[in-house]
């Protein structure tokens, strides 16, 4: 079954062809000569149409990109990515337990970005208090728009939950700080040496 992007209010690059497989709730996109950021942006928009289902995109380079919710089987990889970051490292790794991550998997959801079957980034937010709990991308996949796509998914969970306040913390003087400022978030204070951002 084909569809028009206008049905979902999505502005897509001219020449992008899609097909919806209702049974598996997957959108497959095939195209050539599109840069990676166009692919990332399109994936983010499609995932945010319906956060329940995975979204597959196949680019002209042959790489397959998938945005989906995490399962408990993904938790070891999520913990590995979290432990491997250069900035915003946990001063006390015991503060984030496997049980904590399970809660996010089972409740609001953790969103994953995969390239060629490898998870390279994730995001999570907490609708109980409006917090962006996590946003991390493996170093070699940074600066490709993946963080922005995952960030939008985490924010949508909070918007859909009716959170009147969205907030997060990050180390000062980091790329993360610059990212959130560019996204229009404002610093409202400090907590345990971290900047507190709100939107």
Backbone as a ProteinNet text record, in pm:
[ID]
protein_1_A
[PRIMARY]
XXXXXXXXXXXXXXXXXXXXXXXXXXXXXXXXXXXXXXXXXXXXXXXXXXXXXXXXXXXXXXXXXXXXXXXXXXXXXXXXXXXXXXXXXXXXXXXXXXXXXXXXXXXXXXXXXXXXXXXXXXXXXXXXXXXXXXXXXXXXXXXXXXXXXXXXXXXXXXXXXXXXXXXXXXXXXXXXXXXXXXXXXXXXXXXXXXXXXXX
[TERTIARY]
84.4	0	88	75.3	153	83.9	153.2	90.2	161.9	95.9	154.7	210	329.2	389.7	301.9	221.4	137.4	37.2	4.5	-88.2	-36.5	94.6	155.2	216.7	196	250.9	401.4	459.5	605.1	652	746.3	806.7	927.6	920.2	1028.6	1100.1	1226.6	1299.5	1229.6	1231.4	1171.4	1241.8	1163.4	1221	1231.3	1189.8	1193.6	1069.6	1088.8	978.5	959.5	834.9	806	700	699.4	596.3	566.4	440.3	403.5	361.2	423.5	385.2	304	172	86.3	106.7	126.2	131.1	244	356.1	470.4	494.3	410.6	423.1	563.6	611.3	745.5	735.3	812.5	821.6	958.7	960.4	1085.2	1106	1224	1252.7	1373	1357.9	1468.7	1496.7	1622.5	1655.9	1806	1846.6	1988	2030.1	2158.6	2218	2160.4	2114.4	2072.6	2180.6	2212.3	2316.2	2261.7	2353.9	2316.6	2222.8	2241.4	2156.5	2012.4	1991.8	1855.2	1791.6	1869.3	1820	1784.6	1872	1848.5	1723.3	1710.3	1595.1	1465.4	1467.4	1348.5	1311.4	1411.9	1385.3	1322.1	1373.6	1319.8	1174.9	1144.2	1007	912.3	957.3	871.9	849	953.1	936.6	839.9	846.3	762.3	616.5	586.9	447.5	377.2	443.5	385.2	498.7	517	631.8	624.7	513.8	499.8	578.2	598.7	654.9	795.4	872.3	1005.9	999.7	1106.8	1114.7	1247.4	1239.4	1358.7	1376.5	1499.6	1530.2	1654.2	1650.1	1765.2	1815.7	1940	1996.3	2065.1	2101.3	2166.6	2300.5	2362.6	2491.7	2477.5	2353.4	2331.3	2318.3	2352.4	2338.5	2190.7	2155.3	2018.2	2013.4	1923.8	1907.7	1774.5	1774.6	1653	1640.3	1523.2	1490	1379.1	1398.5	1299.3	1308.4	1208.2	1212.8	1304.2	1370.2	1458.4	1378.2	1438	1387.8	1489.7	1454.6	1548.9	1677.6	1669.1	1788.5	1890.3	1845.8	1935.2	2007.8	1970.6	2024.3	2176.4	2240.8	2387.8	2453.1	2398.6	2455.9	2430.5	2313.1	2282.1	2380.9	2405.6	2499.4	2641.6	2675.8	2809.1	2828.1	2728.2	2736.8	2745.9	2663.4	2663.5	2799.5	2863.5	2992.3	3107.3	3086.1	3195.5	3203.9	3118.6	3117.9	3238.1	3276.7	3388.7	3342.9	3223.1	3167.8	3048.5	3015.9	2902.9	2914.1	3038.3	3059.8	2999.3	2946.7	2891.1	3003	2994	3094.1	3081.7	2958.5	2933	2846.5	2908.4	2832.9	2720.2	2729.8	2626.4	2494.5	2497.5	2374.9	2273.8	2320.4	2230.3	2244.7	2144.6	2149.6	2078.3	2101.2	2030.4	1879.5	1839.3	1696.7	1638.1	1718.3	1673	1646	1738.8	1724.5	1606	1586.9	1469.3	1339.5	1333.5	1211.6	1182.6	1285.8	1265.6	1226.9	1286.3	1249.7	1102.5	1057.8	923.8	814.7	850.3	748.6	748.8	815	805	879.9	979.6	1054.5	1189.4	1285.4	1415.9	1420.9	1459.9	1466.2	1608.7	1621.4	1752.5	1770.7	1896.3	1934.8	2030.6	1995.6	2080.9	2129.3	2251.3	2301.4	2361	2307	2351.7	2354.2	2243.2	2218.3	2300.8	2369.3	2446.5	2385.6	2352.4	2298.4	2411.3	2391.5	2497.2	2455.5	2328.8	2284.6	2149.1	2115.4	1985.8	1943.5	1814.1	1760.9	1649.6	1624.9	1517	1470.9	1342.6	1288.7	1191.3	1166.8	1087	960	844.9	720.7	671.9	732.7	693.2	734.8	847.2	895.2	941.6	925.8	961.4	1108.5	1185.6	1330.4	1373.2	1464.1	1534.8	1643.5	1622.7	1708.6	1840.9	1837.9	1960	1954.1	2069.9	2087.6	2234.7	2265.4	2404.8	2420.2	2528.6	2561.1	2707.2	2734.4	2872.3	2959.5	3082.6	3167.7	3183.8	3205.5	3231.8	3107.8	2991.2	2868.3	2818.9	2900	2860.2	2864	2796.8	2794.4	2729.3	2632.6	2560.2	2409.2	2366.5	2224.6	2150.3	2220.2	2154.6	2105.1	2187.8	2147.2	2021.6	2013.1	1895.8	1770	1781.6	1666.7	1620.4	1715	1680.7	1625.7	1680.7	1635.1	1488.6	1451.8	1313.9	1218	1260.2	1174.9	1156.3	1263.4	1254.4	1164	1176.3	1091.8	945.1	918.3	779.4	710.2	783.9	726.7	675.3	754	715.6	599.6	601.2	490.7	360.9	368	248.3	197.2	288.3	249.2	192.2	196.2	141.2	230.7	362.1	454.8	460.3	436.4	439.6	581.9	673.3	813.8	900.3	988	1086.5	1223.5	1305.1	1434.5	1537.9	1664.4	1775.5	1896.5	1997.5	2123.5	2238.9	2343.5	2462.8	2582	2701.1	2821.5	2836.7	2890.6	2919.5	3042.5	3046.6	3163.1	3175.4	3064.1	3066.7	2994.1	3011.4	2936.1	2786.9	2754.6	2614	2553.2	2626.9	2575.5	2546	2638.1	2616.8	2497.3	2481.1	2369.4	2235.5	2222.5	2094.9	2067.8	2171	2151.2	2102.6	2164.6	2124.4	1981.3	1937	1800.9	1697.2	1743.7	1650.9	1621.1	1693.9	1674.8	1753.9	1708.4	1775.3	1825.5	1937.2	1993.4	1916.6	1868.1	1790.7	1858.5	1973.5	2041.9	2151.5	2203.2	2306.8	2261.6	2304.1	2274.2	2390.2	2457.1	2571.6	2676.3	2700.8	2802.2	2754.8	2630.1	2574.2	2484.5	2481.9	2385.9	2247.6	2147.7	2009.5	1945.6	1902.3	1835.7	1686.6	1606.2	1462.2	1409.6	1292.2	1226.1	1079.2
-118.6	0	123.7	207.1	329.1	439.2	549.8	661.9	789.4	901.1	1031.1	1085.9	1144.7	1198.6	1304.8	1373.9	1480.7	1428	1299.4	1240.5	1256.9	1260.4	1268.7	1405.3	1499.5	1631.9	1634.9	1544.6	1533.8	1588.6	1680.3	1729.4	1644	1567.7	1474.7	1519.9	1480.7	1515.9	1463.1	1540.7	1497.3	1370.7	1273.2	1149.6	1039.2	1069.3	966.9	880	751.8	658.8	573.9	554	481.4	376.4	282.1	179.5	141	137.5	102	-42.9	-119.6	-258.6	-261.6	-254.4	-241.8	-353.4	-476.4	-590.8	-578.8	-520.2	-509.4	-366.2	-273.5	-133.8	-80.8	-107.7	-66.2	23	127	211	188.5	149	124.5	237.7	294.9	404.8	367.4	377	346.7	469.5	508.1	624.4	625	709.6	720.4	866.3	887.5	1020.2	1117.5	1066.5	1152.8	1149.7	1267.6	1269.2	1210.8	1180.7	1109.8	1192.9	1325.3	1407.2	1407	1399.8	1389.6	1260.1	1153.9	1024.2	1026.9	1085.5	1095.4	1176.1	1290.7	1377.4	1306.8	1236.6	1164.2	1054.7	982.7	876.4	932.1	1044.8	1104.9	1144.5	1205.7	1249.6	1130.5	1024.6	907.5	839.1	828.5	761.9	839.2	971.8	1053.3	1054.5	1003.1	989.8	891.3	781.6	679.1	611.2	643.4	593.7	445.6	381.3	240.6	149.3	189.8	98.3	133.7	35.6	61.7	128.6	194.2	258.5	220.2	154.8	116.1	210	251	327.4	267.9	251.9	198.7	304.1	345.3	449.7	395.7	488.6	449.9	381.9	409.5	347.4	201.3	157.3	19.6	3.2	109.3	101.1	102.3	23.9	20.9	85.9	183	255	216	194.5	155.1	236.6	297	359.6	276	237.4	152	166.4	110	101.5	-14	5.9	-98.1	-208.9	-326.3	-436.8	-464.1	-552.1	-584	-647	-711	-771.4	-665.1	-541.5	-433.3	-367.7	-399.4	-328	-337.3	-453.2	-455.6	-357.6	-347.2	-253.6	-109.3	-81.9	52.5	91.8	2.1	29.3	48.1	-26.4	-14.4	123.2	169.8	302.5	408.7	395.9	494.9	501.1	387	383.2	431.8	436.3	468.3	613.2	700	839.7	915.4	1021.1	1104.7	1214	1267.3	1374	1321.3	1392.3	1352.8	1208.8	1171.2	1038.7	1034.4	920.9	905.3	907.7	1001.8	1005	881.5	831.8	709.6	617.3	523.3	435.5	358.4	338.3	262.1	340	469.6	550.3	508.8	451.9	403.2	251.9	181.6	36	-27.3	-155.9	-230.7	-223.4	-226.3	-217.4	-83.1	24.3	156.1	152.7	93.7	88.4	0.7	-109.2	-194.6	-114.9	-27.3	51.5	137.3	200.9	285.1	201.7	85.1	-3.7	-43.2	-76.8	-131.1	-24.9	99.7	202.6	305.7	421.8	518.1	473.9	388.6	339.5	406.8	331.1	384	371	477.8	476.7	452.1	362.5	322.1	365.4	392.3	414.7	302.4	229.7	121.9	155.2	116.6	119	-17	-82.2	-216.1	-310.7	-311.9	-404.4	-377.2	-262.7	-228.3	-105.3	-114.3	-0.3	99.7	224.4	325.1	444.4	450.3	560.8	531.5	607.5	587.2	713.4	723	831.7	777.3	847.2	808.5	931.4	937	1046.1	989.7	1068.9	1022.9	1106.1	1053	1129.8	1153.9	1090.4	1114.1	1252.4	1302.1	1432.6	1525.1	1483.5	1568.1	1572.1	1476.8	1475.4	1400.1	1461.9	1387.9	1309.8	1181.3	1097.6	1064.9	1045.6	1004.1	1040.4	1079.7	1101.6	1078.9	965.5	930.3	864.5	901	845	803.2	687	637.1	738.6	757.8	866.3	870.2	758.7	761.1	791	797.3	832.2	972	1047.2	1182.4	1275.7	1391	1497	1452.2	1363	1316.1	1335.4	1405.8	1432	1324.6	1220.3	1109.1	1153.1	1229.3	1277.8	1363.1	1447.1	1531.7	1447.9	1344.6	1257.3	1186.7	1134.2	1065.1	1162.5	1282.7	1385	1420.4	1432.9	1465	1356.3	1232.1	1122	1128.9	1156.7	1166	1281.7	1393.7	1509.3	1480	1404.7	1376	1293.7	1203.8	1126.3	1220.9	1323.5	1417.3	1505.4	1548.6	1629.4	1549.7	1425.3	1340.2	1308.3	1308.2	1280.8	1404.3	1518	1641.4	1707.4	1681	1742.3	1893	1968.3	2114	2168	2089.2	2128.8	2015.9	2048.4	1953	2003.5	1912.8	1956.5	1845.1	1885	1790.3	1854.7	1774.2	1826.5	1778.1	1859	1821.5	1898.4	1846.3	1914.6	2046.3	2149.9	2275.3	2261.7	2344.2	2346.9	2225.5	2159.9	2038.9	2060.7	1966.5	1970.3	1955.7	1879.5	1864	1998.8	2078.1	2211.5	2292.4	2291.5	2367.6	2313.4	2182.3	2119.1	2167.2	2166	2203.9	2353.8	2434.9	2578.6	2603.1	2535	2550.6	2504.5	2405.1	2352.9	2444.7	2554.4	2650.6	2630.8	2539.7	2518.9	2624.9	2659.7	2765.8	2711.4	2767	2728.3	2801.2	2723.1	2782	2766.1	2700	2682.8	2578.7	2541.3	2439.2	2336.3	2211.5	2105.7	2007.7	1997.9	1907.5	1928.4	2054.6	2087.3	2077.4	2038.2	2027.9	2147.5	2185.6	2285	2223	2296.9	2253.3	2330.1	2257.2	2315.6	2290	2387	2369.5	2418.3	2365.7	2408.6	2434.4
0	0	0	-99.8	-103.3	-25.2	3.2	70.2	31.6	58.2	34.2	165.2	159.6	281.9	345	261.7	314.7	418	409.8	505.8	648.7	662.3	793.6	821.4	731.7	751.6	744.2	665.8	656.5	522.5	525.9	403.1	369.8	262.8	228.5	101.7	86	-35.3	-159.9	-266.4	-392.2	-440.5	-483.2	-534.3	-431.6	-309.2	-205.4	-218.3	-236.9	-256.4	-131.7	-93.2	29.4	7.4	97.3	95.8	239.9	277.5	414.2	420.1	506.8	529.1	658.1	646.1	763.5	864.4	815.9	905.4	1006.2	965.2	1055	1100	1052.9	1090.9	1063.1	943.5	903.1	779.9	777.4	659	596.1	472.1	400	299.5	296.9	206	120.2	-9.8	-100.2	-185.7	-189.7	-269.9	-296.1	-387.3	-422	-413	-384	-386.8	-284.4	-170.3	-61.6	45.3	100.3	202.7	333.4	424.2	546.2	632.9	639.6	724.6	676.4	544.5	493	539	539.9	583.1	731.2	811.8	955.7	983.8	918.6	941.2	904.2	793.7	749.5	849	899.1	996	1122.3	1169	1291.1	1272.7	1159	1134.5	1125.9	1061.6	1048.3	1181.9	1263.8	1392	1479.9	1472.7	1559	1512.8	1394.2	1352.9	1444	1477.1	1562.3	1636.1	1763.2	1838	1869.8	1837.4	1872	1779.1	1655.5	1557.7	1514.1	1467.7	1416.1	1280.1	1243.3	1113.2	1047.7	933.7	859.5	741.2	715.5	596.3	531.8	401.7	329.6	233.1	250.4	167	44.8	-44.6	-167.9	-145.5	-29.9	0	38.8	64.2	105.7	255.1	333.3	478.1	516.7	616.5	665.9	803.5	818.4	943.3	1004	1134.5	1204.3	1331.7	1353.3	1481.1	1543.4	1668.9	1733.8	1884.5	1951.7	2096.9	2139.3	2252	2304	2370.8	2378	2457.9	2568.9	2658.7	2766.4	2712.6	2598.7	2539	2496.9	2478.6	2435.7	2552.8	2675.7	2790.6	2802.6	2781.3	2788.4	2690.6	2569.6	2471.9	2513.8	2568.9	2618.3	2728.1	2821.1	2929.9	2877.1	2772.6	2712.6	2650.1	2576.2	2515.2	2624.2	2728.2	2836.9	2904.7	2925.1	2994.8	2907.5	2775.6	2685	2641	2695.1	2649.9	2704.1	2631.1	2674.7	2770.4	2746	2827.9	2907.3	3016	3099.9	3149.9	3184.4	3241.4	3381.8	3418.7	3552.7	3656.4	3748.8	3856.4	3943.7	3957.7	4034.5	3947.4	3875.1	3784	3852.1	3982.4	4052.1	4060.1	4026.9	4033.3	3926.8	3816.1	3711.2	3704.8	3752.7	3760	3640.5	3623.9	3520.1	3544.7	3669.8	3703.1	3660.2	3674.3	3627.3	3477.5	3403.8	3258.3	3220.1	3291.5	3266.5	3280.8	3383	3402.3	3278.8	3226	3108.1	2986.1	2972.7	2862.2	2872.1	2991.7	3011.5	3015	3041.1	3060.7	2947.9	2965.2	2854.9	2729.8	2748.6	2632.4	2617.3	2570.1	2528.9	2377.7	2310.9	2165.5	2119.5	2023.3	1972.9	1828.2	1793.9	1654.8	1617.1	1512.4	1462.5	1322.7	1294.7	1157.1	1128.9	1024.7	985.9	1105.9	1178.4	1290	1414.3	1421.6	1540.4	1607.1	1735.9	1809.9	1834.3	1791.1	1802.9	1888.1	1930.7	2014	2074.6	2181	2246.1	2319.4	2346.6	2428.2	2515.9	2626.8	2717.9	2794.5	2826	2906.6	3008.7	3114.5	3227.4	3240.4	3199.7	3206.1	3348.8	3447	3585.6	3633	3578.8	3624.9	3512	3386.6	3272.9	3239.6	3290.2	3271.1	3145	3068.3	2963.1	3035.1	3047.9	3131.4	3062.8	2932.3	2862.4	2715.2	2662	2518	2487.7	2426.4	2400.8	2264.3	2196.1	2064.6	2066.3	2013.3	2006.6	1932.2	1980.7	1933	1780.8	1718.1	1574.1	1491.2	1555.3	1484.1	1518.6	1591.9	1628.9	1508.5	1522.7	1422	1291.8	1303.3	1184.8	1199.1	1304.1	1322.3	1398.9	1440.9	1510.7	1647.8	1718.8	1849.9	1842.6	1741	1724.5	1703.3	1621.2	1594.3	1721.6	1798.3	1922.2	2026.8	2030.2	2123.5	2098.1	1971.5	1937.6	1984.7	1975.1	2022.4	2173.5	2246.7	2392.1	2433.3	2363.2	2395.4	2367.7	2262.5	2227.3	2335.3	2399	2508.7	2618	2650	2755.4	2712.6	2587.8	2537.4	2540.2	2492.4	2489.8	2630.2	2727.8	2865.7	2934.5	2865.6	2921.7	3024.6	3018.6	3114.3	3093.2	3197.8	3186.9	3190.1	3240.4	3248.5	3194.7	3100.4	3051.2	3094.2	3147.8	3198.8	3184.7	3195.7	3189.4	3253.7	3280.2	3333.5	3246.5	3241.1	3166.1	3219.8	3195.5	3239	3164.1	3230.8	3161	3071.2	2967.8	2879	2789.1	2759.8	2678.5	2545.9	2455.7	2330.8	2358.1	2463.2	2500.4	2538.2	2614.5	2649.6	2524.1	2431	2306.6	2229	2228.1	2157.4	2214	2347.3	2408.4	2393.1	2400.4	2377.6	2234.4	2139.9	2000	1978	2056.5	2043.9	2109.3	2170.2	2228.2	2375.3	2440.2	2583.7	2659.2	2780.5	2856.5	2990.1	3036.3	3165.2	3274.1	3372.9	3482.1	3617	3619.7	3747.2	3739.5	3855.6	3867.5	3970.4	3950.4	4047	4049.3	4165.4	4180.3	4072	4037.4	3937.5	3794	3772.7	3638.1	3606.8	3479.6	3434.5	3430.2	3470.7	3458.8	3342.4	3241.9	3126	3136.3	3088.4	3083.6	2949.5	2912.7	2789.3	2820.9
[MASK]
+++++++++++++++++++++++++++++++++++++++++++++++++++++++++++++++++++++++++++++++++++++++++++++++++++++++++++++++++++++++++++++++++++++++++++++++++++++++++++++++++++++++++++++++++++++++++++++++++++++++

